[in-house]
Amino acid sequence: MNQALMRDRAYALSLLLLLSAWACDDVDPTQTPTDHATADLRRRPVARAALWRDAPDTYKRRWPSLSVEAGYPEGPYGLREGDIIADLTFEVGDGATWRLSEARGDGARLLMLITSAGWCSSCRQEQPKIQAIADAHARAGLRPIVAIFEDGDAQPATGDYAEAWRAQYEMSVPVVADPGFQLSPYFNPGGRSMFLLIDAETMAILRIDRDFHSARSEAEALAILARL
């Protein structure tokens, strides 16, 4: 066997060992193969979300589908476009709570999280239009959510107030209370009726807009939905 062939084989063996070590470096030996695969699926959205900010044209094309059953994506979470949004908790009627993760699955592809306030007359005028958006694009996977941060007296909204709001406007979309206005940092500085567009699969924030207007916002959502 000549020396050149021996060198080539030694190089190939070294490369194979290096690749094997790299592939195993991130494996937790306490996890079963299934557990490790699930953990990987929950970490992957962070890398994918960054693509929306840095290379949006490759956002979906470069990644396989992620299973909602794998659980809510792991952090780090953030407040800007391209970040993963935390699994925020809101209030609903009868003292119950509602988590953002509950909007995932069941065909959801894009979440439209809209802020409202009881004292905001333009917000109230938009509610029937929000329901119309939900009805028109339900099969496409667009899911509006209304989060009310203050009531008509500019006091923190309650879950019961949110439920009364939902009943008043005959809405089938989730209407929740955000009494601490935890959504405020996403829009700082903000206005009254603002919205986020969130990939329901990765929970990446794809759009932050400080001015919800039903017709324009619907068009923005559909444009993004076409790319998912």
C-alpha positions in Angstrom: 0.0 0.0 0.0 1.6 3.3 -1.0 2.1 6.2 1.4 -0.4 8.5 -0.3 -3.2 6.0 0.0 -2.4 5.4 3.7 -2.4 9.2 4.3 -5.8 9.5 2.6 -7.3 6.8 4.8 -5.8 8.2 8.0 -7.3 11.6 7.1 -10.7 10.1 6.3 -10.7 8.2 9.7 -9.8 11.3 11.6 -12.5 13.3 9.9 -15.1 10.6 10.7 -14.1 10.6 14.4 -14.3 14.4 14.6 -17.8 14.4 13.1 -18.9 11.7 15.4 -17.7 13.6 18.5 -19.4 16.8 17.3 -22.7 15.1 16.7 -22.7 13.6 20.2 -21.5 16.7 22.0 -25.0 18.1 22.7 -26.6 14.8 23.7 -27.7 14.5 27.3 -27.0 10.9 28.3 -29.9 11.0 30.7 -32.4 11.5 27.8 -33.8 8.7 25.8 -33.5 9.2 22.0 -37.2 10.3 21.9 -36.6 12.8 24.7 -33.5 14.2 22.9 -35.4 14.6 19.6 -38.2 16.5 21.4 -35.7 18.8 23.2 -34.1 19.5 19.8 -37.5 20.5 18.3 -38.1 22.9 21.2 -34.7 24.5 20.8 -34.8 24.8 17.0 -37.3 27.7 16.8 -34.8 30.1 18.2 -32.5 29.6 15.3 -35.3 29.6 12.8 -36.8 32.8 14.3 -33.5 34.6 13.8 -33.8 33.9 10.1 -37.0 36.0 9.9 -34.9 39.0 11.0 -31.8 38.2 9.1 -32.9 36.3 6.0 -36.7 36.2 5.8 -36.8 34.6 2.3 -35.2 31.4 3.8 -37.3 31.4 7.0 -39.4 28.3 6.1 -37.6 26.9 3.2 -34.5 25.9 5.3 -36.3 24.2 8.2 -38.5 21.1 8.5 -41.9 21.3 10.1 -42.0 21.6 13.9 -44.5 19.6 15.9 -46.8 21.6 18.3 -46.9 18.4 20.3 -43.2 18.8 21.1 -44.2 21.5 23.6 -43.8 25.3 23.8 -40.5 26.4 22.2 -37.7 27.0 24.7 -36.1 30.4 25.2 -34.4 32.7 25.2 -37.5 34.9 24.7 -37.5 38.4 23.4 -39.5 41.5 22.6 -38.6 42.3 19.0 -39.3 40.9 15.5 -37.5 37.6 15.0 -37.6 36.7 18.8 -39.6 33.9 20.3 -42.4 35.3 22.4 -42.8 34.0 26.0 -45.8 31.9 26.8 -47.7 34.8 28.4 -50.6 34.2 30.9 -53.8 36.3 30.7 -57.0 36.4 32.7 -60.4 35.2 31.6 -63.8 35.0 33.2 -64.5 33.3 36.6 -60.9 33.8 37.8 -59.5 31.4 35.3 -56.3 32.0 33.2 -55.5 31.6 29.5 -52.0 31.0 28.1 -50.8 32.1 24.7 -49.8 28.5 24.0 -53.5 27.6 24.0 -53.9 29.3 20.6 -51.5 26.8 19.0 -52.6 23.7 17.2 -56.0 23.0 15.5 -54.8 24.4 12.2 -53.4 27.7 13.6 -50.6 29.0 11.5 -50.4 32.7 12.3 -51.6 34.4 15.5 -52.8 38.1 15.5 -52.5 39.3 19.1 -54.3 42.7 19.3 -54.4 45.1 22.3 -57.6 47.0 23.2 -58.9 49.2 26.0 -62.5 49.9 27.2 -62.1 53.6 26.9 -60.8 53.4 23.3 -63.7 54.2 21.0 -61.8 53.2 17.8 -60.9 49.9 19.5 -64.5 49.1 20.0 -65.3 50.0 16.4 -62.7 47.4 15.3 -64.1 44.5 17.2 -66.7 43.4 14.6 -64.1 43.7 12.0 -61.7 41.5 14.0 -64.4 38.8 14.2 -64.9 39.2 10.4 -61.1 38.7 9.8 -61.3 35.5 12.0 -64.3 34.2 10.1 -62.8 34.9 6.7 -59.4 33.4 7.2 -60.0 30.6 9.7 -59.3 27.8 7.2 -56.1 29.5 6.2 -54.9 29.4 9.9 -55.2 33.1 10.9 -56.2 33.3 14.6 -56.9 36.8 16.1 -56.7 37.2 19.9 -57.9 40.4 21.7 -56.1 41.4 24.9 -57.8 44.2 26.9 -55.5 46.0 29.2 -57.8 48.7 30.7 -61.6 49.0 31.2 -63.8 52.0 30.4 -62.6 53.8 33.5 -58.9 53.3 32.6 -58.6 50.8 35.4 -56.8 47.4 34.8 -59.1 45.1 33.0 -60.3 41.9 34.7 -61.1 38.5 33.3 -64.8 39.1 33.8 -64.6 42.4 31.9 -62.9 40.5 29.0 -65.7 38.0 29.1 -68.4 40.7 29.0 -66.6 42.3 26.1 -66.5 39.1 24.2 -70.3 38.6 24.8 -71.1 42.2 23.9 -69.4 41.9 20.5 -70.5 38.3 20.0 -66.9 37.2 19.4 -65.7 33.6 19.0 -62.0 34.6 19.1 -60.2 34.5 22.5 -60.8 37.8 24.4 -58.5 38.0 27.4 -57.5 40.5 30.1 -54.0 41.9 30.4 -54.3 43.9 33.7 -50.6 44.4 34.1 -50.3 45.3 30.5 -47.5 42.8 30.0 -47.7 43.4 26.3 -46.6 47.0 26.6 -42.8 46.3 26.3 -43.4 44.8 22.8 -44.8 48.2 21.6 -42.7 50.7 23.5 -43.5 53.5 22.7 -47.0 52.3 21.9 -50.5 53.5 21.3 -54.0 52.1 22.1 -54.7 49.4 19.6 -51.5 47.5 18.6 -50.8 44.0 17.4 -48.3 41.3 17.0 -48.2 38.7 14.3 -46.8 35.4 15.6 -45.9 32.2 13.9 -48.1 29.7 15.7 -45.5 26.9 15.0 -42.3 28.5 16.2 -43.9 31.3 18.3 -41.5 33.7 16.6 -42.7 37.4 16.4 -42.9 38.2 12.7 -44.4 41.7 12.9 -44.9 44.4 15.5 -47.2 47.2 14.6 -48.2 50.1 16.9 -51.4 50.9 15.0 -54.0 48.3 14.3 -56.3 49.1 11.4 -58.4 46.2 10.3 -58.0 46.5 6.5 -54.3 47.3 6.5 -53.5 44.9 9.3 -55.5 42.1 7.6 -53.5 42.7 4.4 -50.2 42.5 6.4 -51.2 39.3 8.0 -52.2 37.7 4.7 -49.0 38.7 3.1 -47.0 37.0 5.9 -49.3 34.0 6.0 -48.6 33.4 2.3 -44.9 33.0 3.2 -45.4 30.4 5.9 
